[in-house]
Every structure is written in structure tokens, then in C-alpha cells.
């Protein structure tokens, strides 16, 4: 039994698991500290933990498979085929990947958070609403009329967004009304 536990594969597997666990825990701890500092919700922290966990543990499992010496040629062919299929799927629907990436960017950098009243400056469909939740792919907004809107995260990065605080309209909207209203002069 002891001889089996001292095999290089068993030792390498244990090291990979300990390193993956340590990295995952340190990211969770860092995200927790950052969440408190920038006032992010616990739910958003859970999304981050889940997505990062998927990546770390997938890499750990691939490393363990390589350590145990499954035929490398067959493994690389299977892995390459899988990535080719996933790559084609992501290329065909690039918005999935861009929305997940945008979710991480929104988590770490953007000044608005759940509960903020925002104005999205979209030429075709301007939106004024309160942010109810920011999920992995989209943000849930509620208008003053009670309408629920799911807005893709990648569009929040591409469009101008104003935090309205206590104002009824954005300063950009007020300027437009003054220019188009001849009685305003």
C-alpha cells in the first residue's frame, strides 16, 4: 500500500490538487476582499467564484490526465477536436464569450452597481432603468414603468452609461430637449 502511495503519479496528482485548491481559495479570498471594497453583491462574487473554479479545475483535471500517462497522442487529438468544436460554436455565437468577458470587466472596474439608476445612451433604443442584477451574460434592468429588461453585458461596455443618482434625466438628454424645443430659448 505504501509503495503505491509513493508512485510519482500519485504524488504529482496530490500536488496538482493542492495547488488548484490553493489557487482557487486565494482567488475566492481576493474576490471577497474586492467585493467589500467596491461594494459588489455576494451573488456577483458567487458568479466569479463559479467561473474561475470551472477554469482552474478543468486545467487541473487535464493535468492529472497527462500525469497518469494516458496515450498523449490520443489525448491531444481528442482535446484538439473538442476545442475545434467549441471554437466553431463560439465563433458562430461570439456574443457568449464577449458577454462572459464583459461580466468580469463589469465586476472589477465599472462604477455602477446593483441598485443604481442608469441611462444607457443607445441611439436606437435608449433605456433609463434601475440595475436589479448583473449576471454572467446579461444585466437585468427595471424601468420606472415596471418593465423588466435583460441587457447584454457586452453592450454595457459598448454604449455610454450615465449614473443618474437623483436626477430624472441624463445631462445629455436635457441638452437634446433644449436644442429641439424652440420654446426653451
N, C-alpha and C positions, 0 to 999 in steps of 0.2 A: 504494500500500500504506500509506504514512504517513498519507494523508488518511483512510483507513478507520479506522485506529487512533485517530485524534483525534476521531472522532464522539462526541457526548455519550453515546450509549447504551453504547458500548464502555467509556468512562471510568467511567460510573456502574456498569456491571457489574463492572468491576475493583474499584471502591471497595466495592461490596456484598460481593464475595467476600473481600476483605482484612478488612473489618470482621467478617464472620461467622467467618472463620478466627481472628481475634484474640480475639473473644468466646469462641468455643469453647475455644481454648487456655487462656485465662485461667481459665475455669471448671474445666477439667481440672486446671490447676496448683493452684487453690484447693481443689478436692476432694482432691487428693493430700496437700496440707498438712494439711487437716482429718482425712483418714483416718489419718495418722500420729499426730496429736494425740489423737484419740479411739479409736485402735486398731481401725479398721474393716478388713475384709479387702480385698484387691486386687480380688476378684470383685465385691464390692458397689460399689467405685469404678468398675469397668467398666460395671456396670448404669447408674449415674448418668450416666457419660460418654455412653453409647449413647442414653439417653432424652433428655438435654439436646441432644445432637447432632441427633437427629431433629427436634426443635422448631426449633432455630436454622437448620439447613439447609433445612427446609421454608419457613420465613419468608424466607430468602434467595432461594430459587427463585421464590416468589410475587413478591417484589420485582423480581427480574430480568424475569419475565414482564411485569410492569406497566411497567418501564422500556422494554422493547422495543416497547411500544405495541400489543400485541395488542388487539383491539377490547375496550375496557373493559366495555362493556355485556354482551357475550357471556361475558367472563371472570367478571364478578360474578354472572351468572346461574348459570354452571357452579359457581363457588365456593359460592354460596348453596345450590344444590341438593345439593352434596356435604356441606356442613355440616349441612343438614337431615337427610339420610340418616344421617350419623354421629351427630347429636344424638338422633334417634329410637332408633338402636341403643344408644347409651349410656344413654338414659333407660330403655329396655326392660331393660337389664342394667347398672344403675348401679354394681354392685359392681366392675366392671372399673376404672372411673375411680377409685373410692374406694380400691381396693387399690393402684393405682399411686401415688396421692397419699400413702397410708399408708406405702408403701415409702420415699418421700422423707423423710417425717417421722421414720420409724424410723432412717433413715441419719443424719440430722442431730441428733436430740435425745435419743433414748431411751438409757437407761444400760446395757441388756443388749446382748450381742454374741454372735457365733458362739462356741460352746463353753460358754456359761453354762447352768447347770441352773436351770430356771424352773418356777414353778407358776402356771398360768392358772386364775383363780378364776371358773369358769363354773358357774352353778347346776345346769345340766342335764348338763354333761359336763366335770368338772374334769380338768385334764391336768397331769402332772408329767413333764418331759422335758428333754433337752439340746437346745439350738438347734444344728442342724447347718449350716443355711444360711438366709439371708434373701434371697429372690428378689424380682422385680418385683411379683408378685401374691400370693405366699404365703411362709410360713416353714416350713421343714422341721424337724420335731422328732422325736427318737428317745427312746422311753420306756425304762425300765430293763429291760423285757421284750424289747426289741429291735424293738418295733413302730414303724413309720415313719408319722408323721402330717404331712399338709400342712394348715397352719392359715392361713386368710386374714389378710393383714396388717391389714385394717381391723378385724378382731375383736381383734387385739392392742392396738389403741388403745381399743377399747370396753370390754374386760374388764380387771379388775385382774390384774396380773402381779407375782409376787414372785420375786426372785432368791434362790435357796436357798443358794448357796455350798456349805458343807459340811454343811448340815442335811438331814435326811431328809424333813421336812415343813415347811410354812409355819406361822408362828405362828398364823395364822387357823385352820388345820386342827387344831392342837394344842388351841386353845381349844374347838373344837366337840367334840372327843373327850372333854374333861373335863366338859363340860356334859351330854353324853348318856350317859356312863358313870357309873352310880350308885356303883360300887365305887371310883371315883377319889377320893372325898371322904374 
